[in-house]
Amino acid sequence: MPVVSEPSWTFLTNHAHVLLAISAESQIRIRDIAAQVGITERAAHRIVSDLEVAGYLKVSKIGRRNEYSVIRNLPLRHPAERHHRIGELLKVLAHDSKR
């Protein structure tokens, strides 16, 4: 049987994967985002910060944890997809938070 290797590229960016993880679980920890996406905690933190600065996430402190709200009515960033909203992408690619 032939060995199937991992692809060297994917269709979604790490930013999209982080957004999907957060949309599935609003109080997810950075370390859990990193593990789910397959990136370092530092990279996950940087991406969350990018998404917050760009207005795609709102971050609130709940006790010692963060709670994230995804702003679903914003457009995708690439000019070819700007007519689509983040909420559309999340709806189509929604993660099961119990996996």
TORKOL-4160 file (C-alpha; in steps of 0.2 Angstrom, whole numbers, padded with zeros to 4 digits, m for minus):
99
<pt num="1" X="0000" Y="0000" Z="0000"/>
<pt num="2" X="0007" Y="0017" Z="m0005"/>
<pt num="3" X="0012" Y="0029" Z="0009"/>
<pt num="4" X="0002" Y="0045" Z="0009"/>
<pt num="5" X="0012" Y="0060" Z="0015"/>
<pt num="6" X="0005" Y="0076" Z="0023"/>
<pt num="7" X="0002" Y="0090" Z="0011"/>
<pt num="8" X="0015" Y="0104" Z="0011"/>
<pt num="9" X="0001" Y="0117" Z="0010"/>
<pt num="10" X="m0018" Y="0119" Z="0015"/>
<pt num="11" X="m0033" Y="0129" Z="0009"/>
<pt num="12" X="m0035" Y="0138" Z="0025"/>
<pt num="13" X="m0023" Y="0149" Z="0035"/>
<pt num="14" X="m0018" Y="0147" Z="0053"/>
<pt num="15" X="m0029" Y="0163" Z="0056"/>
<pt num="16" X="m0044" Y="0154" Z="0049"/>
<pt num="17" X="m0041" Y="0139" Z="0060"/>
<pt num="18" X="m0039" Y="0150" Z="0076"/>
<pt num="19" X="m0055" Y="0159" Z="0072"/>
<pt num="20" X="m0064" Y="0142" Z="0069"/>
<pt num="21" X="m0057" Y="0136" Z="0086"/>
<pt num="22" X="m0063" Y="0151" Z="0095"/>
<pt num="23" X="m0080" Y="0151" Z="0087"/>
<pt num="24" X="m0083" Y="0134" Z="0093"/>
<pt num="25" X="m0078" Y="0138" Z="0111"/>
<pt num="26" X="m0078" Y="0156" Z="0117"/>
<pt num="27" X="m0068" Y="0153" Z="0132"/>
<pt num="28" X="m0054" Y="0142" Z="0124"/>
<pt num="29" X="m0037" Y="0144" Z="0131"/>
<pt num="30" X="m0022" Y="0149" Z="0120"/>
<pt num="31" X="m0013" Y="0133" Z="0124"/>
<pt num="32" X="m0029" Y="0123" Z="0117"/>
<pt num="33" X="m0030" Y="0134" Z="0102"/>
<pt num="34" X="m0011" Y="0131" Z="0098"/>
<pt num="35" X="m0013" Y="0112" Z="0101"/>
<pt num="36" X="m0029" Y="0111" Z="0090"/>
<pt num="37" X="m0021" Y="0121" Z="0076"/>
<pt num="38" X="m0004" Y="0113" Z="0077"/>
<pt num="39" X="0006" Y="0129" Z="0081"/>
<pt num="40" X="0015" Y="0136" Z="0096"/>
<pt num="41" X="0007" Y="0146" Z="0110"/>
<pt num="42" X="0016" Y="0161" Z="0105"/>
<pt num="43" X="0010" Y="0160" Z="0087"/>
<pt num="44" X="m0008" Y="0157" Z="0093"/>
<pt num="45" X="m0007" Y="0172" Z="0104"/>
<pt num="46" X="0000" Y="0183" Z="0090"/>
<pt num="47" X="m0014" Y="0177" Z="0078"/>
<pt num="48" X="m0027" Y="0181" Z="0092"/>
<pt num="49" X="m0020" Y="0198" Z="0094"/>
<pt num="50" X="m0020" Y="0201" Z="0075"/>
<pt num="51" X="m0038" Y="0196" Z="0074"/>
<pt num="52" X="m0043" Y="0207" Z="0089"/>
<pt num="53" X="m0033" Y="0222" Z="0081"/>
<pt num="54" X="m0042" Y="0219" Z="0064"/>
<pt num="55" X="m0059" Y="0219" Z="0073"/>
<pt num="56" X="m0063" Y="0201" Z="0070"/>
<pt num="57" X="m0063" Y="0197" Z="0088"/>
<pt num="58" X="m0068" Y="0205" Z="0104"/>
<pt num="59" X="m0059" Y="0199" Z="0120"/>
<pt num="60" X="m0066" Y="0201" Z="0137"/>
<pt num="61" X="m0059" Y="0196" Z="0154"/>
<pt num="62" X="m0070" Y="0184" Z="0164"/>
<pt num="63" X="m0061" Y="0180" Z="0180"/>
<pt num="64" X="m0044" Y="0174" Z="0175"/>
<pt num="65" X="m0049" Y="0168" Z="0158"/>
<pt num="66" X="m0053" Y="0177" Z="0142"/>
<pt num="67" X="m0069" Y="0176" Z="0133"/>
<pt num="68" X="m0069" Y="0179" Z="0114"/>
<pt num="69" X="m0083" Y="0185" Z="0103"/>
<pt num="70" X="m0081" Y="0183" Z="0085"/>
<pt num="71" X="m0088" Y="0198" Z="0074"/>
<pt num="72" X="m0097" Y="0188" Z="0061"/>
<pt num="73" X="m0103" Y="0202" Z="0050"/>
<pt num="74" X="m0086" Y="0208" Z="0044"/>
<pt num="75" X="m0080" Y="0204" Z="0027"/>
<pt num="76" X="m0066" Y="0192" Z="0022"/>
<pt num="77" X="m0050" Y="0201" Z="0019"/>
<pt num="78" X="m0045" Y="0195" Z="0002"/>
<pt num="79" X="m0052" Y="0206" Z="m0012"/>
<pt num="80" X="m0059" Y="0191" Z="m0021"/>
<pt num="81" X="m0069" Y="0186" Z="m0006"/>
<pt num="82" X="m0074" Y="0203" Z="0002"/>
<pt num="83" X="m0092" Y="0200" Z="m0003"/>
<pt num="84" X="m0093" Y="0186" Z="0009"/>
<pt num="85" X="m0094" Y="0188" Z="0028"/>
<pt num="86" X="m0084" Y="0179" Z="0042"/>
<pt num="87" X="m0100" Y="0171" Z="0048"/>
<pt num="88" X="m0103" Y="0163" Z="0031"/>
<pt num="89" X="m0086" Y="0155" Z="0032"/>
<pt num="90" X="m0088" Y="0149" Z="0050"/>
<pt num="91" X="m0105" Y="0142" Z="0047"/>
<pt num="92" X="m0098" Y="0131" Z="0032"/>
<pt num="93" X="m0083" Y="0126" Z="0041"/>
<pt num="94" X="m0089" Y="0125" Z="0059"/>
<pt num="95" X="m0078" Y="0114" Z="0071"/>
<pt num="96" X="m0086" Y="0102" Z="0083"/>
<pt num="97" X="m0080" Y="0108" Z="0100"/>
<pt num="98" X="m0081" Y="0091" Z="0108"/>
<pt num="99" X="m0069" Y="0082" Z="0096"/>
